[in-house]
Amino acid sequence: MVKLDASQAGKIYLLPNLFTAGNLFFGFLAIKNCIQASHLMMTGDGNPNALFRQAVLFILGGMLCDGLDGRVARLGGRESLFGKEFDSIADIVTFGIAPALMVLFLILNPEQNEEYYTKAGFFIAFVYLLCAGVRLARFNVITHPAVRSDKLEKAEGDFLGLPVPAAAGMIATIVLVLTKHDALRDYALVLPVLMLLISYLMISNVRYPSFKKIDWQTQIRFTTFVGLLVFGGLAFFTREYALVLGFLAYLFYGLGRHLLRLKRISAKRSKSAKQV
């Protein structure tokens, strides 16, 4: 087993951890807004949708900080075990607790529904939070320098399981659309079901692209470059709709690729069995 230097493991590098602290701050603000919005829904005094939309923006802001802290640490060679653990704590607040409360207060609304519906709402929200915590803990274990994980090597740089920020972004952007169009609120009950699927994907072995290898020297094809520009233009004009489609595409891309991989493996095993 690799012996770790405590002085190196506990180092606190300023810039990466400032971004992590920003992620935690955005998560705190998102939770605050969800609680305030729930109070307005009970009293009927004010516009709770505006607070929920602000909470979504705070979660997206946390995603931005979360993406920058690790990248800044890697670019500067300032990765540390302290930074990794601090990042997980911030993630469970911003991408675990905040989305769970958002769906619980906005969609399931425990104060205004029957008892069995309320219990189901609390259960679904907790399952999501639990899977987010397990996902983060597993990531820390398999990426620990003292642990050699065959699963991580087989993943070839991909994430094992749906990343927690992507799960939170999926939920948050759907909430953003629901709060903008009251006519879509009739379909809001689909979101708790989607939360259960997302919860499973977080703790599964489904591989998702990490994009960690993208840097200033990354080269792409001309058609891909044009496609990215077109998508950026559509995202600018359609905003929340493009965000929802982007997260949905990411979610089902990993799931579809996993199913195709299982199908190929099954076909190879069947072919080998026939040859024997």
Secondary structure, 3 states (H helix, E strand, C coil): CCCCCHHHHCCCCHHHHHHHHHHHHHHHHHHHHHHHHHHHHHHCCCCHHHHHHHHHHHHHHHHHHHHHHHHHHHHCCCCCHHHHHHHHHHHHHHHHHHHHHHHHHHHHCHHHCCHHHHHHHHHHHHHHHHHHHHHHHHHHHHCCCCCCCHHHHHCCCCEECCCHHHHHHHHHHHHHHHHHCHHHHHHCCHHHHHHHHHHHHHHCCCEECCCCCCCCCCCCCHHHHHHHHHHHHHHHHHCHHHHHHHHHHHHHHHHHHHHHHHHHHHHHHHHHHHHC
